[in-house]
Amino acid sequence: MEMHLVHTKNNMSLEDARKDPQGLLVLALFMQKSQRVYYFTPWTILANLLVNIPEKDDSWDLNGELSLGGLLKTADKSSYYRYRGSLTSPDCEESVIWIVLRKPIGVHSQVVEKMTNSLYFTTIEEDRRMQNNFRFVQPLNGRKVYYYQKLKH
């Protein structure tokens, strides 16, 4: 499973950031099902919160229940890829600096199951779960992909 954490430049609106060639930064995380990790983690909290926002345009005030630092606590941040690219959804504006962590984060399989069955593209009634929603691999078009690896001392 993959998650994109989308950030706008200098508190720009998403609409304005989409127009700026460097308006967005997306941190992409891969998650891997595992029975060898604890069930109750910040990922469990996130999965439980997703139940409150199943449909398009739903929102939920987190009230400090979740932190990005908590989600990234077990992530291996020592190596990643970085490149300039585009959004993965239409109109696919080329306004994104991508950072993709190289190693997946281990997430309990029950948490992955809950996450993949909680969200819908539009409404619950339409029953179009947000699964297999990926963009096919795109050509590099002259872009450079940079690889960063923290040096071991």
Residue pairs with C-beta under 8 A, 6 or more apart in sequence:
1 30
1 31
1 32
1 33
1 107
1 112
1 115
1 116
2 28
2 29
2 30
2 31
2 134
3 28
3 29
3 31
4 26
4 27
4 28
4 29
4 88
5 26
5 27
5 28
5 29
5 68
6 14
6 24
6 25
6 26
7 24
7 25
7 26
7 27
8 14
8 16
8 17
8 23
8 24
9 17
9 20
9 22
9 23
9 24
9 25
12 20
12 23
16 23
17 23
17 24
17 95
18 24
18 87
18 91
18 93
18 95
19 93
19 95
20 95
21 84
21 94
21 95
22 84
22 95
22 97
23 95
24 87
24 95
24 96
24 97
25 96
25 97
25 98
25 99
26 96
26 97
26 98
26 99
27 99
27 101
28 98
28 99
28 100
28 101
29 71
29 72
29 75
29 101
29 104
29 105
30 101
30 103
30 104
30 105
31 43
31 104
31 105
31 106
31 107
31 112
32 104
32 105
32 106
32 107
33 107
33 108
33 109
33 112
34 106
34 107
34 108
34 109
35 108
35 109
36 106
37 74
37 106
37 107
37 108
38 108
39 108
39 110
39 111
41 70
41 74
41 107
41 108
41 111
42 66
42 67
42 70
42 71
42 73
43 71
43 105
43 107
43 108
43 111
44 108
44 111
45 65
45 66
45 70
46 66
46 71
46 115
47 111
47 114
47 115
47 118
48 114
49 60
49 62
49 65
49 66
50 114
50 115
50 118
50 119
51 114
51 118
52 58
52 60
53 59
53 60
53 119
54 118
54 119
54 120
54 124
55 120
55 122
55 123
55 124
56 120
56 121
56 122
56 123
74 105
74 106
75 101
75 103
75 105
76 101
76 102
76 103
77 101
78 149
78 150
79 101
79 102
79 103
79 147
79 148
79 149
79 150
80 99
80 100
80 101
80 102
80 147
80 148
81 98
81 99
81 100
81 102
81 145
81 146
81 147
81 148
82 97
82 98
82 99
82 100
82 145
82 146
82 147
82 148
83 97
83 98
83 143
83 144
83 145
83 146
84 94
84 96
84 97
84 98
84 143
85 94
85 96
85 97
85 98
85 138
85 143
86 92
86 93
86 94
86 95
86 96
86 138
87 93
87 95
87 96
88 134
88 135
89 135
92 135
116 129
116 130
116 131
117 129
119 129
119 130
120 126
120 127
120 128
120 129
120 130
121 128
121 129
121 130
121 133
122 128
